[in-house]
Amino acid sequence: MSDLRNEHLSYSRLSRFEACPLSYRLHYLDKHTAQPGVPLSFGKALHAVLERLLQEVIDTEYAGPLSDERALQLYSKAWTAEGLSGLDLFHQGLGILQDFVRQQGRVDARDILAVEKEFRLPVGPFTVLGFIDRVDWVDDETVHVIDYKSNHQLFTREELDSSLQLSLYALAARRLWPWAKKVRLSMWMLRHGIRQETTRTEEQLDAALAYVETLGQQMETAESFPARLNPNCVHCDHRRSCPAYAQALEGQRDVVCEDTSDLEAVAREREEVACLARILDARKAELEGVLRAHLSKKEELVLAGMRYRMFNTISLNYPLEPTLSRLASAMCLPRYELVERLTTIDKKALNALLKDAVKRLGTARVALLKAELDSLATKHHSPRFWAKEVA
């Protein structure tokens, strides 16, 4: 291993090289100081709280519900440690943790095999180093590997079933708990309160090992490290040192399709434009944030021929019974007709109500109630364009 460029491999190293060789070089070879964005720091704070909460369960051999109060104490420390700020973001994190505590329900130290478990996985001439957020005992033949995610979007089934990270975790779990004949794999999507679950076949695990070794060899022998624009550029901690990112901010493009009957060219330009649009949109939001901060102290700003002001918008919430009574009287319509025409249930408010009901009714009964209510709901479908890079 002493002759290898990488002292070890990890999912982070592999995925960074795969997404953008330049980012990999800057981070791991040149060791540039990283500039983590807010989403990464926010996710780290949540992970720190969950790790500590469950480690305390193990250390004290505790069985029972988790504590909202303890979660808040740990969150305040993690928030400060990550240098985060902003009431709205703080409130988001607090809500995520409160939902986790409620959804987790009763815990038993005997069912938690490990928290933030380190593993070292030999792959050809390499060693893959990693940490698994959590591993639970299911039965005498099964372990459940759980990875916490603070993503806004859920994974597609294809993304879940092909995740290299989960494949590495499955291989590591087999090595750490050789008695386990089955390994369940979950991404616990904290913002959604959903565990997206998958498994791996022997063929998938063999393919993952071969891919990691191949990618590792590419990382060792690479002589050039080109920048590669991708959807994650706006979150890259080295974007300020990236010439491709600077060119994207200037709107420079490499691909222009002159013949729209050439679908390959259409697709290439479409993907480049999509990356540029995301980068420019993120930059626009960043610049607006600067202007908003100054507008909190002034009524308006006039800059570069533009006038900037902040306006308060007003939304009206009509109380149900008084509004129906007044309409029925004025329009001479029966109440049931007004209810059918006007009344709908806000999904967010309904979900909050159902979460509160878990304490009284239990998780199983609330899940059944939610399914019954969903069957009554009117479903609206809109076409959505979906694209994914072919591996």
C-alpha positions in Angstrom: 0.0 0.0 0.0 2.9 2.4 0.5 3.4 2.8 -3.2 -0.3 3.7 -3.8 -1.4 7.3 -4.2 -4.3 6.8 -1.9 -3.6 5.5 1.6 -7.0 4.1 1.5 -10.2 4.3 -0.6 -13.6 5.4 0.7 -17.0 6.0 -0.8 -16.3 9.7 -0.6 -13.1 9.5 -2.5 -14.6 7.2 -5.1 -17.7 9.2 -5.7 -15.7 12.5 -5.8 -13.4 11.1 -8.5 -16.3 9.6 -10.4 -18.2 12.9 -10.4 -15.3 15.2 -11.1 -11.6 14.3 -11.2 -10.5 17.9 -10.6 -12.5 18.0 -7.4 -10.8 14.8 -6.3 -7.3 16.1 -7.0 -7.9 19.4 -5.3 -9.4 17.7 -2.2 -7.3 14.6 -1.7 -4.0 15.2 -3.6 -3.5 18.9 -3.4 -5.3 19.0 0.0 -6.9 22.4 -0.6 -8.8 23.7 2.3 -12.5 22.7 1.8 -15.3 25.3 1.9 -18.3 23.1 3.0 -21.6 24.6 2.1 -24.6 24.9 4.4 -26.3 21.7 3.3 -23.2 19.6 4.2 -22.8 21.4 7.6 -26.5 21.0 8.4 -26.4 17.3 7.5 -23.3 16.8 9.7 -25.1 18.5 12.6 -28.1 16.1 12.3 -25.8 13.1 12.0 -23.9 14.2 15.2 -27.1 14.4 17.2 -28.5 11.0 16.0 -25.1 9.3 16.6 -24.9 10.7 20.2 -28.5 9.9 21.0 -28.2 6.3 20.1 -24.7 5.9 21.5 -26.1 7.0 24.8 -28.8 4.3 24.5 -26.0 1.7 24.0 -23.8 3.0 26.8 -26.6 3.0 29.4 -28.2 -0.2 28.1 -31.4 1.8 27.9 -34.8 0.6 26.7 -37.6 3.1 26.1 -38.5 6.2 24.1 -35.9 8.7 23.0 -35.9 12.2 24.7 -37.0 15.3 22.8 -35.2 17.4 25.4 -32.0 15.5 25.0 -32.2 15.8 21.2 -32.5 19.6 21.6 -29.5 19.8 23.9 -27.4 17.9 21.5 -28.7 19.8 18.5 -27.8 23.2 20.1 -24.2 21.9 20.6 -23.9 20.5 17.1 -25.4 23.6 15.5 -22.8 25.8 17.2 -20.0 23.4 16.4 -20.8 23.5 12.6 -21.1 27.4 12.7 -24.6 27.4 11.4 -27.0 30.3 11.6 -30.6 31.3 10.7 -33.8 30.7 12.6 -35.6 29.0 9.7 -32.9 26.4 9.2 -32.6 25.9 12.9 -36.4 25.2 13.1 -36.1 22.8 10.1 -33.5 20.8 11.9 -35.4 20.8 15.2 -38.5 19.5 13.4 -36.5 16.8 11.7 -35.2 15.6 15.0 -38.5 15.7 16.7 -40.0 13.7 13.9 -37.2 11.2 14.2 -37.8 10.8 17.9 -41.5 10.2 17.4 -41.0 7.8 14.5 -38.3 5.9 16.2 -40.6 5.2 19.1 -39.3 2.8 21.7 -35.6 1.8 21.4 -33.8 -1.1 23.0 -30.0 -1.1 23.4 -30.0 -4.8 22.7 -31.3 -4.2 19.2 -28.7 -1.7 18.2 -25.5 -3.5 17.1 -23.5 -0.5 16.2 -23.5 3.3 15.7 -21.0 5.1 13.4 -19.3 1.7 12.9 -15.9 1.8 11.2 -15.0 -0.9 8.7 -12.0 -1.7 6.6 -12.8 -3.7 3.5 -10.0 -5.3 1.4 -10.6 -4.8 -2.4 -7.7 -6.0 -4.5 -4.6 -4.0 -3.6 -6.8 -1.4 -1.8 -8.5 -1.0 1.6 -11.8 0.7 1.6 -12.4 2.6 4.8 -15.8 3.7 5.9 -18.3 4.3 8.7 -21.9 3.0 8.8 -24.3 5.3 10.6 -26.2 2.5 12.3 -26.7 -1.3 12.3 -29.7 -2.9 14.0 -30.3 -6.6 14.9 -33.5 -7.9 13.2 -33.3 -11.6 14.0 -30.7 -14.4 14.3 -30.1 -14.3 10.6 -30.6 -10.7 9.6 -29.0 -7.3 10.2 -30.4 -3.9 9.1 -27.9 -1.3 7.9 -29.2 2.3 8.1 -27.7 5.4 6.5 -29.2 8.8 7.5 -29.8 11.3 4.7 -30.9 14.9 4.9 -31.6 15.2 1.2 -34.6 17.2 0.0 -35.4 14.7 -2.7 -36.1 11.0 -2.3 -34.1 8.5 -4.2 -35.6 6.7 -7.2 -35.8 2.9 -7.1 -33.0 2.7 -9.6 -30.7 5.0 -7.6 -31.4 3.0 -4.4 -30.8 -0.4 -6.1 -27.6 0.7 -7.7 -26.1 2.8 -4.9 -22.4 2.0 -4.5 -22.4 3.3 -1.0 -25.0 0.7 0.1 -23.2 -2.1 -1.7 -20.1 -1.3 0.2 -22.1 -1.2 3.5 -23.6 -4.6 2.6 -20.1 -6.1 2.0 -18.8 -4.5 5.3 -21.8 -5.8 7.3 -21.2 -9.4 6.1 -17.6 -9.1 7.2 -18.4 -7.5 10.6 -21.3 -9.9 11.4 -20.5 -13.1 9.5 -23.4 -14.9 11.2 -25.9 -12.7 9.2 -27.3 -14.5 6.2 -29.4 -11.5 5.2 -28.5 -7.8 5.1 -31.3 -5.2 4.8 -30.2 -1.8 3.5 -32.0 1.5 4.2 -31.6 5.1 3.5 -33.5 6.9 6.3 -34.7 10.1 4.6 -34.9 12.4 7.6 -36.8 15.2 5.9 -39.6 12.8 4.8 -39.7 10.4 7.7 -39.3 7.5 5.2 -36.9 4.6 5.2 -36.2 3.6 1.6 -35.1 -0.1 1.7 -33.2 -2.3 -0.7 -31.1 -5.5 -0.7 -28.2 -6.8 -2.8 -27.6 -10.1 -4.7 -24.3 -11.9 -4.9 -23.9 -10.7 -8.5 -24.4 -7.1 -7.5 -21.8 -7.3 -4.7 -19.3 -9.0 -7.0 -19.9 -6.2 -9.6 -19.4 -3.6 -6.9 -16.1 -5.0 -5.8 -14.8 -5.2 -9.4 -16.0 -1.6 -10.1 -14.3 -0.3 -6.9 -11.0 -2.0 -7.9 -11.2 -0.6 -11.4 -12.0 2.9 -10.2 -9.2 2.7 -7.7 -6.7 1.8 -10.4 -7.9 4.7 -12.5 -7.3 7.0 -9.5 -3.8 5.7 -9.1 -2.7 5.9 -12.7 -4.5 9.2 -13.7 -2.2 11.8 -15.2 -4.8 14.5 -15.8 -7.8 15.5 -13.7 -10.3 17.3 -15.9 -13.1 19.3 -14.4 -16.5 17.7 -15.1 -19.6 19.8 -14.8 -22.4 17.9 -13.0 -25.5 18.7 -10.9 -23.4 18.7 -7.7 -21.2 21.6 -8.8 -23.3 24.1 -6.8 -22.5 22.2 -3.6 -18.8 21.4 -4.4 -16.5 22.7 -1.6 -13.8 23.5 -4.2 -15.9 25.3 -6.8 -14.1 28.6 -6.2 -10.9 27.0 -7.5 -12.5 25.4 -10.5 -12.0 27.0 -13.9 -15.0 25.1 -15.3 -17.2 26.5 -12.6 -15.9 30.0 -13.3 -16.7 29.6 -17.0 -20.2 28.3 -16.1 -20.8 31.5 -14.1 -19.9 33.5 -17.2 -22.3 31.4 -19.2 -19.6 29.8 -21.4 -20.6 26.7 -23.2 -18.8 23.9 -25.0 -21.6 22.1 -26.7 -24.1 23.7 -29.1 -26.4 21.4 -31.1 -26.8 22.8 -34.6 -28.8 19.9 -35.9 -31.7 19.0 -33.7 -32.3 15.8 -35.7 -29.0 14.5 -34.1 -30.5 13.3 -30.8 -27.1 12.5 -29.3 -26.1 16.1 -29.8 -29.4 17.3 -28.4 -28.9 15.2 -25.3 -25.3 16.4 -24.8 -26.3 20.1 -25.1 -29.3 19.5 -22.9 -27.2 18.1 -20.0 -24.6 20.9 -20.3 -27.4 23.6 -20.2 -29.0 21.8 -17.3 -25.8 22.0 -15.3 -25.2 25.6 -16.3 -28.8 26.6 -15.3 -28.4 25.0 -11.9 -25.1 26.7 -11.3 -26.4 30.1 -12.4 -29.6 29.7 -10.4 -27.6 28.9 -7.2 -25.4 31.9 -7.8 -28.4 34.1 -8.3 -29.8 32.9 -5.0 -26.4 33.6 -3.3 -26.3 37.2 -4.7 -30.0 37.8 -3.7 -29.1 36.7 -0.2 -26.4 39.5 0.0 -28.9 42.1 -1.2 -31.6 40.9 1.2 -29.2 41.3 4.1 -28.6 44.9 3.1 -32.4 45.5 2.6 -33.0 44.5 6.2 -31.4 47.8 7.1 -32.6 50.0 4.3 -36.0 50.5 2.6 -34.5 50.1 -0.9 -31.3 49.8 -2.9 -30.6 51.3 -6.3 -27.7 49.6 -7.9 -26.5 49.0 -11.5 -29.6 50.6 -12.8 -31.9 48.4 -10.7 -34.2 49.2 -7.8 -34.4 46.6 -5.0 -37.0 46.5 -2.3 -38.6 44.0 0.1 -42.4 43.6 0.1 -44.6 41.8 2.6 -47.1 39.5 1.1 -50.4 38.7 2.8 -52.2 35.4 2.7 -55.7 35.0 4.0 -57.0 32.0 5.9 -60.7 32.0 6.2 -62.2 30.4 9.3 -64.4 27.5 8.2 -67.7 27.8 10.1 -68.2 31.6 10.0 -67.3 31.7 6.4 -69.7 28.9 5.4 -72.5 30.5 7.5 -72.1 33.9 5.9 -71.9 32.5 2.3 -74.9 30.3 2.9 -76.9 33.3 4.1 -75.9 35.6 1.3 -76.1 33.1 -1.6 -79.0 31.0 -0.4 -77.1 27.8 -1.0 -77.2 24.7 1.2 -74.2 24.2 3.5 -73.3 20.8 2.0 -72.9 22.3 -1.5 -70.6 25.0 -0.2 -68.5 22.4 1.6 -68.1 20.3 -1.5 -67.1 23.3 -3.6 -64.8 25.0 -1.2 -63.4 22.7 1.4 -60.1 20.8 0.9 -57.6 19.4 3.4 -54.1 20.9 3.3 -51.7 17.9 3.0 -49.0 19.5 5.2 -51.5 20.3 8.0 -53.0 16.8 7.8 -49.6 15.1 8.1 -48.8 17.2 11.2 -52.1 16.2 12.7 -51.5 12.5 12.0 -48.0 12.8 13.6 -49.6 14.1 16.7 -52.1 11.3 16.7 -49.3 8.6 16.8 -49.0 9.3 20.6 -52.7 8.3 21.2 -53.4 5.8 18.4 -50.0 4.2 17.8 -48.0 4.0 14.6 -49.8 1.0 13.0 -53.3 2.6 13.4 -52.2 5.9 12.1 -50.5 4.3 9.1 -53.8 2.5 8.3 -55.8 5.8 8.8 -53.4 7.6 6.5 -53.8 4.9 3.8 -57.6 5.2 4.1 -57.4 9.0 3.8 -55.1 8.7 0.8 -57.7 6.5 -1.0 -60.2 9.4 -0.7 -57.8 12.0 -2.0 -58.0 13.3 -5.6 -54.7 12.6 -7.3 -53.3 15.0 -9.9 -50.6 13.9 -12.3 -48.3 16.1 -14.2 -45.6 15.1 -16.7 -42.1 15.3 -15.3 -38.9 15.1 -17.4 -36.4 12.8 -15.8 -32.8 12.2 -16.8 -29.9 10.3 -15.2 -26.3 9.7 -16.4 -25.8 6.2 -17.6 -23.1 4.5 -15.5 
